[in-house]
Amino acid sequence: MWETIILSLRLNKGLDIKEFNNKYKVDFIQKYCKALNKLKNNRLVELSDNCLKLTPLGSDLSNTVFIEFL
């Protein structure tokens, strides 16, 4: 599961949350609520239209982002 998150975030299109939820039968937002809030507050990710993407700062600090999902 975390491999999909990390590999998707490395792409410009980001992680399709709806697709992720269907594939793994989980609620991504609920499962990673604390991590998402922390990362959004630190301007490392942005969430829009059911898609999670790294910000430019998040791209620079991508390993910090990925650790939150392990």
C-alpha positions as CSV (number, residue, x, y, z in Angstrom):
1,M,0.0,0.0,0.0
2,W,2.7,2.5,1.0
3,E,4.6,1.6,-2.2
4,T,1.6,2.8,-4.3
5,I,1.5,6.1,-2.3
6,I,5.2,6.8,-2.7
7,L,5.4,5.8,-6.4
8,S,2.3,7.9,-7.2
9,L,3.5,10.9,-5.4
10,R,6.8,10.8,-7.4
11,L,4.7,11.4,-10.5
12,N,3.4,14.8,-11.5
13,K,-0.2,13.6,-11.6
14,G,0.0,12.5,-8.0
15,L,-2.1,9.9,-6.1
16,D,-5.7,9.4,-7.3
17,I,-7.4,8.9,-3.9
18,K,-10.6,7.4,-5.4
19,E,-8.6,4.8,-7.3
20,F,-6.5,4.1,-4.2
21,N,-9.6,3.6,-2.1
22,N,-11.1,1.2,-4.6
23,K,-7.9,-0.8,-5.0
24,Y,-7.2,-1.3,-1.3
25,K,-10.7,-1.1,0.1
26,V,-9.8,1.6,2.6
27,D,-10.6,5.3,3.2
28,F,-7.2,7.0,2.4
29,I,-8.3,10.3,4.0
30,Q,-9.4,8.6,7.2
31,K,-6.4,6.2,7.4
32,Y,-3.8,8.9,6.9
33,C,-5.7,11.9,8.5
34,K,-2.9,12.9,11.0
35,A,-0.2,12.6,8.3
36,L,-2.2,14.6,5.8
37,N,-2.9,17.4,8.2
38,K,0.7,17.6,9.2
39,L,2.0,17.6,5.6
40,K,-0.7,20.1,4.5
41,N,0.2,22.4,7.4
42,N,3.8,22.3,6.5
43,R,2.9,23.0,2.8
44,L,4.5,19.7,1.6
45,V,1.3,18.3,-0.1
46,E,-1.8,19.7,-1.6
47,L,-5.2,17.9,-1.8
48,S,-7.7,18.8,-4.5
49,D,-10.2,17.0,-6.7
50,N,-9.5,13.6,-5.1
51,C,-5.8,13.9,-5.9
52,L,-2.8,14.2,-3.6
53,K,0.2,15.9,-5.0
54,L,3.6,17.1,-3.7
55,T,4.1,20.9,-3.6
56,P,7.4,22.3,-4.9
57,L,8.6,22.3,-1.3
58,G,7.3,18.7,-0.9
59,S,9.2,17.6,-3.9
60,D,12.4,19.0,-2.4
61,L,11.7,17.3,0.9
62,S,10.0,14.2,-0.6
63,N,11.7,11.7,1.7
64,T,10.2,13.6,4.7
65,V,6.7,13.2,3.1
66,F,7.2,9.5,2.3
67,I,8.1,8.7,5.9
68,E,4.7,9.9,7.0
69,F,3.1,7.1,5.1
70,L,5.2,4.2,6.3
